[in-house]
Amino acid sequence: MRVTTSLAELNKTDFAVFKQLSKIFENNNAVWAMIAHIVFDALDPNL
């Protein structure tokens, strides 16, 4: 899947939840991840 959304929009929408979760779990030594096969053009347009 290829996502062409701007980085500014991704930060306000898709990535906001993960930033909040990382702050919540920061001091708990928790390890978590979400895996998907997504190419974000705003992060690496050369892929």
OpenMM code with the backbone's topology and positions (N, CA, C; nanometers):
from openmm import Vec3, app, unit

residues = "MET ARG VAL THR THR SER LEU ALA GLU LEU ASN LYS THR ASP PHE ALA VAL PHE LYS GLN LEU SER LYS ILE PHE GLU ASN ASN ASN ALA VAL TRP ALA MET ILE ALA HIS ILE VAL PHE ASP ALA LEU ASP PRO ASN LEU".split()
positions = [
    Vec3(0.0841, -0.1170, 0.0000),
    Vec3(0.0000, 0.0000, 0.0000),
    Vec3(0.0889, 0.1237, 0.0000),
    Vec3(0.0546, 0.2198, -0.0782),
    Vec3(0.1308, 0.3444, -0.0877),
    Vec3(0.0429, 0.4586, -0.0367),
    Vec3(0.0986, 0.5401, 0.0542),
    Vec3(0.0269, 0.6535, 0.1125),
    Vec3(0.0936, 0.7813, 0.0652),
    Vec3(0.0161, 0.8706, 0.0060),
    Vec3(0.0712, 0.9949, -0.0483),
    Vec3(0.0362, 1.1171, 0.0373),
    Vec3(-0.0159, 1.0947, 0.1551),
    Vec3(-0.0520, 1.2026, 0.2477),
    Vec3(0.0730, 1.2779, 0.2915),
    Vec3(0.0600, 1.4088, 0.3110),
    Vec3(0.1753, 1.4894, 0.3532),
    Vec3(0.2185, 1.4523, 0.4948),
    Vec3(0.3438, 1.4797, 0.5259),
    Vec3(0.3962, 1.4501, 0.6589),
    Vec3(0.3219, 1.5299, 0.7656),
    Vec3(0.2888, 1.6538, 0.7372),
    Vec3(0.2144, 1.7363, 0.8336),
    Vec3(0.0796, 1.6726, 0.8671),
    Vec3(0.0107, 1.6241, 0.7656),
    Vec3(-0.1190, 1.5603, 0.7879),
    Vec3(-0.1030, 1.4273, 0.8610),
    Vec3(-0.0022, 1.3491, 0.8253),
    Vec3(0.0232, 1.2227, 0.8947),
    Vec3(0.0508, 1.2463, 1.0427),
    Vec3(0.1271, 1.3501, 1.0744),
    Vec3(0.1572, 1.3815, 1.2142),
    Vec3(0.0317, 1.4199, 1.2916),
    Vec3(-0.0637, 1.4858, 1.2263),
    Vec3(-0.1878, 1.5263, 1.2925),
    Vec3(-0.2867, 1.4111, 1.3062),
    Vec3(-0.2774, 1.3123, 1.2198),
    Vec3(-0.3784, 1.2066, 1.2172),
    Vec3(-0.3183, 1.0703, 1.2515),
    Vec3(-0.2621, 1.0039, 1.1558),
    Vec3(-0.2151, 0.8665, 1.1712),
    Vec3(-0.1096, 0.8489, 1.2805),
    Vec3(-0.0122, 0.9373, 1.2854),
    Vec3(0.0997, 0.9200, 1.3784),
    Vec3(0.0698, 0.9719, 1.5184),
    Vec3(-0.0322, 1.0560, 1.5348),
    Vec3(-0.0627, 1.1178, 1.6644),
    Vec3(-0.0883, 1.0134, 1.7730),
    Vec3(-0.1629, 0.9105, 1.7410),
    Vec3(-0.1944, 0.8055, 1.8385),
    Vec3(-0.0678, 0.7357, 1.8862),
    Vec3(0.0227, 0.7056, 1.7950),
    Vec3(0.1448, 0.6356, 1.8315),
    Vec3(0.2373, 0.7236, 1.9147),
    Vec3(0.2373, 0.8529, 1.8891),
    Vec3(0.3169, 0.9451, 1.9704),
    Vec3(0.2630, 0.9499, 2.1129),
    Vec3(0.1308, 0.9504, 2.1277),
    Vec3(0.0703, 0.9499, 2.2607),
    Vec3(0.1014, 0.8200, 2.3337),
    Vec3(0.0898, 0.7081, 2.2655),
    Vec3(0.1202, 0.5788, 2.3272),
    Vec3(0.2657, 0.5696, 2.3699),
    Vec3(0.3558, 0.6208, 2.2891),
    Vec3(0.4977, 0.6137, 2.3247),
    Vec3(0.5258, 0.6938, 2.4509),
    Vec3(0.4542, 0.8042, 2.4723),
    Vec3(0.4707, 0.8825, 2.5950),
    Vec3(0.4155, 0.8075, 2.7153),
    Vec3(0.3023, 0.7397, 2.6975),
    Vec3(0.2409, 0.6639, 2.8065),
    Vec3(0.3313, 0.5493, 2.8503),
    Vec3(0.3886, 0.4767, 2.7551),
    Vec3(0.4683, 0.3583, 2.7851),
    Vec3(0.6167, 0.3872, 2.8012),
    Vec3(0.6557, 0.5123, 2.7909),
    Vec3(0.7967, 0.5503, 2.7930),
    Vec3(0.8710, 0.4986, 2.9163),
    Vec3(0.8103, 0.5066, 3.0323),
    Vec3(0.8773, 0.4676, 3.1567),
    Vec3(0.8420, 0.3274, 3.2033),
    Vec3(0.7669, 0.2535, 3.1249),
    Vec3(0.7243, 0.1190, 3.1641),
    Vec3(0.8098, 0.0088, 3.1033),
    Vec3(0.9113, 0.0443, 3.0288),
    Vec3(0.9954, -0.0531, 2.9590),
    Vec3(0.9134, -0.1465, 2.8706),
    Vec3(0.8012, -0.0989, 2.8230),
    Vec3(0.7161, -0.1795, 2.7362),
    Vec3(0.7722, -0.1790, 2.5943),
    Vec3(0.7585, -0.2921, 2.5294),
    Vec3(0.7997, -0.3040, 2.3901),
    Vec3(0.6741, -0.3329, 2.3090),
    Vec3(0.6502, -0.2506, 2.2089),
    Vec3(0.5330, -0.2706, 2.1247),
    Vec3(0.5626, -0.2216, 1.9844),
    Vec3(0.4874, -0.2737, 1.8916),
    Vec3(0.5045, -0.2324, 1.7523),
    Vec3(0.3787, -0.2671, 1.6745),
    Vec3(0.3594, -0.1954, 1.5678),
    Vec3(0.2522, -0.2268, 1.4739),
    Vec3(0.3184, -0.2452, 1.3384),
    Vec3(0.2945, -0.3585, 1.2793),
    Vec3(0.3608, -0.3913, 1.1536),
    Vec3(0.2602, -0.3833, 1.0389),
    Vec3(0.3037, -0.3216, 0.9304),
    Vec3(0.2205, -0.3130, 0.8106),
    Vec3(0.3120, -0.2954, 0.6899),
    Vec3(0.2617, -0.3281, 0.5762),
    Vec3(0.3370, -0.3115, 0.4521),
    Vec3(0.2882, -0.1848, 0.3828),
    Vec3(0.3367, -0.0710, 0.4336),
    Vec3(0.2933, 0.0590, 0.3834),
    Vec3(0.4157, 0.1409, 0.3455),
    Vec3(0.4083, 0.2077, 0.2328),
    Vec3(0.5130, 0.3008, 0.1908),
    Vec3(0.4561, 0.4415, 0.2062),
    Vec3(0.5224, 0.5223, 0.2894),
    Vec3(0.4820, 0.6610, 0.3087),
    Vec3(0.5714, 0.7484, 0.2220),
    Vec3(0.5169, 0.8029, 0.1150),
    Vec3(0.5953, 0.8877, 0.0247),
    Vec3(0.6569, 1.0068, 0.0976),
    Vec3(0.5877, 1.0598, 0.1988),
    Vec3(0.6390, 1.1753, 0.2730),
    Vec3(0.7639, 1.1399, 0.3532),
    Vec3(0.7799, 1.0119, 0.3885),
    Vec3(0.8971, 0.9687, 0.4650),
    Vec3(1.0110, 0.9252, 0.3751),
    Vec3(0.9790, 0.8589, 0.2645),
    Vec3(1.0827, 0.8167, 0.1707),
    Vec3(1.0252, 0.8073, 0.0297),
    Vec3(1.0294, 0.9160, -0.0436),
    Vec3(0.9702, 0.9176, -0.1776),
    Vec3(1.0460, 0.8327, -0.2796),
    Vec3(1.1639, 0.7835, -0.2441),
    Vec3(1.2449, 0.7057, -0.3385),
    Vec3(1.2151, 0.5564, -0.3365),
    Vec3(1.1240, 0.5127, -0.2539),
    Vec3(1.0911, 0.3698, -0.2503),
    Vec3(0.9946, 0.3336, -0.3601),
] * unit.nanometer
topology = app.Topology()
chain = topology.addChain("A")
for resn in residues:
    res = topology.addResidue(resn, chain)
    for name in ("N", "CA", "C"):
        topology.addAtom(name, app.Element.getBySymbol(name[0]), res)
